[in-house]
Amino acid sequence: MMNIYAVANQKGGVSKTTTVQCIGAGLARAGFKVLLIDLDPQSNLTSICHAVSDAQDKTTVTMLEILAKENSINDGIQHLELYDIIPSSMFLASIDSRITDQMARPYRLQDALKELKGGYDYVLVDTPPALGTLTNNALVAANHVIIPAQADILSLQGVSQLYETIESVKEHANPNLKVSGIVLTRFQGRANLTKELVILFDAAAKQLKTVVFNSRIREAIAIKEAQAAHTDVFKHDSKSNASIDYAQLIKEIFDVDVLEKVSAR
């Protein structure tokens, strides 16, 4: 069985896309075969990975055509240097009108992944900042959920609302879904308010029967520089705070030492 991780939080600006790319890059550099799936109509993951979108080439097969069952999932895979990716489309926002069978909507990604021929070790799914058909597809298809969140009250509210959706998905569609944990991003640990919010996040994690990861992702210019250069942070600067923090997160979740693998190469 493939390891399928949805990275989700209905709150925007919490580094979901960055987390997907950095975890995917780290696992790929450690020798695993990785597929990234962009389910966000904003297509930010598609952009920072320098994949071809349907805005650039109208013949590109995206997650829109795959979820609408107009193409196979294998038709949409783009093979990049480090990992594979299936791009998003800005027209994904209209997915409900493309799938008229309401009962089938949440299961389209799950069905598509059954056809996957790539033999991937890990599939990472980036989700939009909203609870709806696209996020539900990711949660129904996934084995695990990683929840990025900033240490602020709006992110905390987003986690609470996501909890209700996860519980519904577990009850009705995917009883084996597990929340791997909450990762605090753009972290500033010295602020008193941040420390108080961490306590509240710990309480929310207990409700989700999960944990707040010990690894914290600090704000770092290296991430923006790497994305602007269409590369990953480990290649861009393996000694940056971002590389160290994401390497620690990958070690905590997957028990893989990324920086050791990068240094060995």
N, C-alpha and C positions, 0 to 999 in steps of 0.2 A: 504494500500500500504506500502511495506517495505521501510525503509530508507536505501538507497544504496549509499555509499560514495566511490568514487574513489579517491585514493591518488596518484597524478601524477605530474611528472616533468621529461622531457627527460634528464635533467642534473643528472648525478650520484653523489653519495656522499652527498645528501642533507637530509638524514634521513627519506626517505619515509617509509622504512620498520619499523624503530624504531617508527615513528609516528603512523603507523597502529597498531602496537602491543600495544603501550602505550594508545592510545585512546580506543582500544578494551578492554584492561585490566581495564581501568578506568570505562568504561560503564558497563562492566560485574560486577565489584565490587560494582557498584551502583545499581545492581539488574536487569539489562537488559539482554536479551538473545542475544548473539552476535555471528556472523559467520565471520571469517576471510577467505579471498580467496587470495591465492598466485598465481599471474599471471606472476611472474618474473622467467625466466629460471634459474637464479642464486640460487633460492630457499632459500634465506636468511631468509624469514619469517618462512618457514617450519622448518628451522634449529633452530632458536632462540626460537620457540615455542615448540621445542622438539617433533614435529610431525613425523610420519613415512613417509619416502620418498620412491620412487621407486628404488632409489639407495641402500636402505637397504632391501627392500622387493619388488621383481619384480611384485608381484600380487597387489600391492597398486594401487588403482584408484586415478589418479591425474587430474588436470585441463586439461591435454593433452587429455585424453580419453573422458572427458566430452565435451570439445569443438569439438572434432572429432565425437561426437555423438556415441561413442562406449559404453558408460556407462551413466546412469542417474546421475544427480548432487547429488542425495541422496546417491548414492553408494560411493561417494568420501568423505563424511563428516566423520571426525574423532572427537570424543568427548573427549576434554581435560577437565581438572579440572575446568578451569575458563571459557572457551569459546570453540566453535567448530571451526574447520579449515578444508579447503580443500587444500591439498598440491600442490606444483608445481612439475615440472619435468624438468630436464635439456634439455629434448627433445622438450620442448615447443618452443625452438628457431626454430624448423622446422615446426611450425604449418601451415604455408602457403601450404606446400606440403601435409598436411593431410586433408586440406579442399580445394578441387579442384574447388568448386563453389565460384568464387571470390565475387559475389554479396552477398552471404550468410555469408561470413567471419566475418564481423563486428557485426553480430547479434547473434552469437552462445551463448555468455554468457547471453544475454537478454532472449533468448529462454530457456536456461537451468534453469534460476532463476524462470521461471513460474512454474516449476515442484517442486520447493522447498517445503518440507513438515514440516520444522522445526519451523515455526511460529516465526521467528526472529524479534527482534525489530530493530536491526542494522546489516547491511552487510557492511564490510569494505574490499576494494579491493586494494591490493598492485600491482603496475604496474612496468614494467621494465624501465630502463633509456634509452628509445628509443620511437620514435613515429612510430607506425606500427600497425599490426593486433591486438596485445595483448592490447595495450593502447586504441586503437579504440573500442575494445570489452568492456573495462571497462567504457569508456565514453558513449557509446550507452546504456549500461545497467543501468547506475547510475542516481540518482536524483540530486546528488551534487558532486562537486569536491573540494578537499582540495589540495592546492599547497604548499608543503614544499620547501623552498629555503634558501640558505645561502646568507648572505649579501655580495655577490661578483658579478662581472660583468658577469661571465659565467652563474651563476644561473639566473640573470636578462635576459640574452639572451634566456635561456631555457624557461622562463615564456612567453616571447614574441612569441616564436615559438609554444608553447603550445596553446597560444591564438588563433592562426590561425586554429589549429586542432579543438579546442573547437567550434569555430564559424562555421566551416564546419559541425561538428557533429550536432550542433543545427539546421542548415539550412536543412540538408538532412535526419537526422535520429532521433534526440532526442531534439525537440524544448523546452522541459521542463527542460533541464539540466541547473543547476545553479552553479556558482562558489561561494562556501561558503566564501573563502578568501585565502590569502597567509599567511603562517606561517613562520617566520624567525627562522631558527634552527642554532645550534652551534654558538650562538649569543655572540658577544663581543661589548657591547654598548658604551664603552668608546673611541673606535678608531674613529678618525675624518673621515676616509674613510668610516667606517660603517655608520656614521650619514648621509653622503652625499648619500650613496647608498639607505638608507631607504627612502630618498626623491624621488629617482628614482623609487623605488618599489611602493611608493604611487601613482606615476603617472601611472605606469603599471597597478596597481589595478583599477584605474579609467577607463582605457581603457577596462578592463575586466568587468566593472560595478560591482566591488566588493571592498573589503577592504584588507588592511594588518592588520592582527589581532593584537590587543594590546598586547597579550600574546607573549612573546619571549622565545624560548627554549635555555637556556644556555648550553654550553659544560659542561658535567658532567660525572665523572668516574662511578657514580652509575648506569648509563644505561649499560655500558659495563660489570660491575660486575653482574648486574641482568641477562643480556643475557647469560653470561658465566655460570651462575647457573641455567639457563633454568627457570627463574621466571620473574615476572614483577617488575617494579621499585617501585610500590606502596607497594608491599609486602616486597621487599628487603630493602627499606629505605624510609618510607613515609615522612621523614623530609628533604630529599635530594633536591637540587635545581631542579633536573629533575622531581621529583614527584610534587613539588610545581608548576613548570612551566606547565607541562602537565595537572595538575588539573585545573589551571587557563584557559588553552586553552579549555578544555572540558566544563568548566563553560561558557566560552564565546560563544562556538558553540552550545552546547546542553542544556545549563541552568541546569546543573547537578553538585552538589557539591560532588566531589569524595572523598576528604579528610575527609569530615564530615561523609560519609558513611563508609570509612575505619576505622576511629577512633571509630565509634559506634560498630564495630565488634570486 
